[in-house]
């Protein structure tokens, strides 16, 4: 089965077949096993083991927690991708999505201010959850619209922390 996996503005073609797994046409060694009694999965990729927590957030969208980082993946199978292309449903939404809390927690630090321009991967907010600090990062280039969270705030899962806007090319001020 062929999938298109997008993260951080890049899309990769992943093929899962009886003879093995390929990513962008390159064979890779991959294995995924559940850690019993936990949401953690052990993911072996080309001989390197990773501990991952993955949860679906919407149809075809997965949130991964890997080495203290949050990564959002969109996974689309070949049939769905073809239908989207034919109907125009694959068009990206206008502007970046707001930054939401991935789980309940405590805001430790807000690393940006309204009006700041940010690049994909830049840390925006540090949230403490389950005794771990999680740096929430920008998924794409954007301009910070409104900052709705402050250090010391208790936040709920899916609460909007920062509203992001399309970057407009103006320098930071």
N, C-alpha and C positions, 0 to 999 in steps of 0.2 A: 504494500500500500504506500502511496506517495503522499507526503504532507509538505506544506509550506509553513515554516516556523519563523515568526518575526519577533524580534526583540531589539530595542535600542535603535530603531531605524534601519535594521538590516534584516533580510529574509534569506533563509537557507532552505534548500530542498533536502528533505530527509526521506529516505526510502527504507521501509521495513519489509524485508523479503525473507523467504525460507533460507536463502543462501547467506543472509547477513544484513547488516545495516550500512547504508552509505549516507554521507552528508556532503552535499554539493558534488556528488559523483565520486567521492573518496571513501573507500571502505574504512570503517572504524569498528573497533571492538567495543561492544556496549552490552551491559546487563543491568537490570533493575530488580532489586529484591526488597520486600517489605521487612522492616525491623519489627518483629512481633510485639504487639501491645502499645505501639507508638505510631504517630503520624509520619515518622521518619522513614525514608527510603535510602537504601544503599545503592548508589549509582556508580557503576564501573565504566569508565570511558578511557579507551586506549591504555589500559593497565593502571589508571589512577582512580582511586576510590574517593567518592564524594558522598557526604551525608546531606540529603535534600528533604525539605518539607515542601510538598506541592499540593495546591488546592485549586479547584476550578472556581472562578469568580463570575463567569458568564459563559454562554455557549462559545466554546472554542478559545476561551481566554483562561490562562493558568497563571497563578502567582506562585513563584518559587522562592524559597528562603535557602540560601546557599552561602556558607561562610559569613554569616551576619549581613548579607546583602539581600535585598528584595529585587527580584527580576520578574517582569510581567511578560509572558509569552502569548502570542496569538498563534493557534495551531489550526490550520485549515487543510482539509483533505482536497485532493485533486478535483473531485466532482463538485464540491462546494465552491472552490475557487473558479472553476469554469462557469458555473451558474452566476456567480457574482459578476464576473467579467461581462457576460452576455447581457445581464440586466442592469449593470451599472451600480449594483448594490455593494461592490467592493470599494467604492469611493471612500476615502478617509474622511472622518468627521472634520468640520471646520475648527481649527485651533486645537491646542493641546488639552488633554483631559486634566481635571483638577487632581491635586494630590490628596489622597484619602488615607486615613489610618487603616493599616492592614489588620489590626486587632486592637482591643481595648488596651490602654496604657497611659503613661504619664509623659507629657512633653518635657524633655530635658533641655533642649536648645533649638532655637530657630536660627538657621544659618543664612537667611536671606531677608531682604527688605522689599517692600512694595516698589516696583519700578526696575528692580534688578533684572539684567539679562542673564539667563543661565543656559548652559550647554547640556546635552544629554549626559547623564551620569553624575552631574554635580549634586552634592548633598544639599538637601533643603531643610530637613527637620530630623532631629534625633528623638526617638520615642523609646521609652523604657517599657518593656513588656516581659513578664515572666522572668524578671531579674536580669534581662539582657538588653543592652542598648542597640537599637536598630536604626541605621541611617537610611532615611527615605530619600531617594534620588529622583532627579528629573528624568523622565523617559525620553524626552526630545527637547530640542532647543525651544526656549520660551521666554516670555517676559513675565515676571511676577506681578499678578494683578492685585489681589487682596490677600493679606496674611490674616488668617482667621484663628490661628493658634498662637499661644504665648507660652514661654517656659513656665512650668508649674501647672498647666492645664491638664485635667484628666479628660481623655478622649475615648469615644466609643468606636467600635469597628465601623468602617466605611464613612466616618465623619470627615467632612471636607476640612483639610488643614490649610491648604493654599490654593487659591484660584490662579490658574495660569492662562496667559493669553499668547496669541501668535507673536513671535518677535517682529518688531517693526523696523529694524535696521538703525534705530537711533542709539547713540552711545549712552552708556549708563550715566546717570547724573546724580 
